[in-house]
């Protein structure tokens, strides 16, 4: 057998295996896919009206986790759409920004271990956005629980006491307080405990893998994001979503008035709303 023929046979087998693998992956993702998303019809024109009406109410908001991936993009989206008269960043350190659009930002530096001493930082806000979080791999199990549960819940409690009526929480796909997996269990627990606080409006966002280039990503995480990004570009999946879409959905959803006080937006719901704005 010639070398060229051998190479041809080898490539043919590899292509066949790859095709089978893609079919299997597609079937698995389809099986675990979210239910059909809430239908957000094209609302570009209506959104402009909603933004203007909301803007005239002179509301203020705060962001927890503005130094993180979602928080940074959310802040840019809020500044671009200019729906709040005041935006306050609450975090453990002062952040530095370049550009005139950041000049009107207020910042409150707090010690998350002593949040009761910083109750004033949470007073006077109409809307709260929480993008605070870490991972067990990065911080260890104990610190993960402190950040994603204790810090988040205490912040929500102080915000509620300070007059905040609308709270938006970035959670995770698969969050479940009864889960045997620590990450999903903690996410589910904090979701439920914040709901019990009784905000007038409470939105939970459960995105899949956030498609963004993390500078600190481990090789396996980087490969997973690249694969899911390529796959989601040709096939709808509940496993991944561009981080910009999450931010757009959070801002757009702030303007809407759902029938229920508490709503959970799964990955497909977030994608549907985030892509419907057209901005």
N, C-alpha and C positions, 0 to 999 in steps of 0.2 A: 504494500500500500504506500502510495506516494505521500510525501510530507504535506502537500497542499490538500490532498483528500482527507488525511487524518485531521488536519486543522478544521476543514469544513465540517466533518462529522462531529468534532468536539464542540464547535461553535453552535451547530444545529441542536445538539443535546442541551447545551447551556441555555440557548434561547427558549427551548421548549420548557425547561425547568423554571425559567424566569416567568414565562407566561402563566404556568400553573400557579406559581407563587403569587402573582398579582391577582389572579382570579380568587384564590383562597383568601388573601388579605381583604379584597373587596367584599367577599361574602361575610367575613367576620365583622368588618366595620359596619356593613349594612345591618347585620343582626343586632349589634349593640347600638345602633343609631338612635338618636333621640326621636320621640314621637314627632308628628308633623308640627312645625312651628306655628306660633300664633301668626295670623295673616296681617302683616303690616303692609298695606297697600302703598303705592308710591305717594309720598307725602311731601315732596320737596316744596311745593307752593304752600301747603298748609303749615309746614314747619316754620316757614318765614313769618307767618302770622302768629303762630304760637310763641316764637322767640320774641317778637315785638311786644306781645301782650305780657309775657313773663318779665321782660326787661323793664316795663313801666311800673312793675310792682316793687322795684328797688330791693330785691332780696339779696341776702348774703349767704355765703357758703364756706365750709372748711374742707380741706383735704388732708387725710391721714395717709402717709406713705407716698408723698410727692417725690421722694428721691428714688423710688422704685420704678420698674419698667412701666407698669400701667399708670401709676400716678403721674409720671412725667408727661406721658402722652395725653392723659386726661386733662392736666393743667393747660397744655397747649390748646386742646380742643375748646376748653372753657374760655380761654382768652380770645381765641379766634371768633367764637360766636357771641361773646360779650353779653351774656344774659344775666350776669350778676353785677351788682353795684360794688361788691367787695368780695375778695377771695382771700382767705386766710389759710396758710400752710401751718399745720401743727406737726412738729417732729422733734427729734432729739438733738438736732443741730441746725444752724442757720445754713440755708442754701444760697448759692451764688448763681445769678443769671445775667445774661447779656442781652440787651435789647430794651427799647423803651416800653414795650408791651408788658414788661415785668415790673415796671417802676411802682405801680399802684398795689402790688401784692403786700399783704401783711404777713408777718411770720411770728409764730409763737414757739419758743424752744421749751420743751418739757422733759422731765425725767419720768419715763414710763413706769419706773419702779415706785414713784411717789406721785401718782396722778392726782390724788386728792388735793395735793398742794398746788395744783395747776388748774383748778376748777374754772377759774376766770377765763382761761384760754378757750373754753368750750361754751361760753355764754354769748348769747346774742346772734346766733347763726340760725338761719331758716332751714338750710339743707346741709347734710353731712355726707361726704364720700369717704369710704374706707377702703383703701388699697394696701393696707398694712399686712405684712406677712413675711415669713421666711420658710425655710425647709428644714426637715430633720437632718438631711445630709449636711447642710451648711452650718446649722446651729446646735445640733444634738436634740434628742427627744425632749428633754426638760425645757430648754430654751424655746423650742418650737411651740410647745404648749403655752408658755408664758406670753409669747408674742401673738400667736394666732388666736388664742383664746382669751387670756387674761387681759392683755393690753387692749384688744379690740372690744371686749365686752365692757370694760371699765370706761373706755372712751365713749362708747354708746350711752352708757348710763349718765355720764357727766353731760353729754350733749342733750339728752332728753331733759335732764334737770335744768339745763341752761336755756331751754326754749326751742330747741331744734324740733321741727315737726316732720321732716322728711329725711330718711336715712337710706343710703345706697351702699350695699356691701358686696365687694368682690369676693366670691367664694371659689368653689371648684366643682367641676363636673364630678358627679358621683358622691357628693357630700351626703353623709348619712350618719346620724348620731348613734346608730346601732351597729355600724360597721366594725369589723374586726381589725381594719387597717387604721392605725393611729391618725394619719393625715386626714382621711375622709371622715373619721369619727369626730375629730376636733372641729373640723369645718362644719359638720352637721350640728354639733352641740352649740356652737356659737351662733349659728343661724337661728336655732330655736330659742335660745336665751335672749337674743336681741328682740325677736318677735314678741316675747313676753313683756317687754318694756312698754309696748303699746304706742309706738309712733303712729301719727296720723297716716303716714305713707311709708312703707318699707319695701324696698326692692332688693332682691337677692340675684346676683349674676353668677352663673355657673359655667364659665368658659372651659373649653378643653385645653389642650396644649397651646400655650401662647406662642404664636409665630413671631419671634423676635430674636435677633442675634445677641445673646448674652455674652458679654466679655468673659465672664467667669464660668461659663458652662463647661462641664466635663465632656470628653469626647462622645460618650454614649448619648448625652442629652443633645449635643449639637447634631449628631447623625439623626436622631429621632425627629428633631425639628425640621431638618432638611428634607427627610423622607415625607413627613406629614404635610409639609408645605407643598412639595411637588405633587403629592397624591391629591390634596384638597383642591389643587388648581384644575384638575380634570375630573374630580369626582367629589360630590358633596359628602362631607363627613362630619360627625359630631365630635370627632377626636381632636380637632385643631381649629384655630381661628387667629387671624391677624390681630395684633394688639390694638391697632388703630381702629378696627371695627368695634372692639369692646368699648373703647373710649367714646366713640360716636354714639353707640347705643346708650351708654350711661347718661350722656348729656341729653340726647333726644328724649329718653324715657322720663327725665326730670320734668319735661314740659307737658307730658300726657297726664290724663286723669283716669286711671283704671277704676273699675267698679269695686275691686277689693282692696283693703288696706295693705295686705301683704301679697306680693307676687314673686314668683320664682321664674327667672328667665334662663332656660337651658341654652346650651351652645347654639342650637339652630335658631332659637328665638332671638338671641343676641345678634347673630349674623343677619337675620331677616330685618331687624330694626336698624342695625348699624349700616346696612347697605342700602336701605330705603331712602335715606336722607339725600343722597346725591351730592353731598358737599365734601 
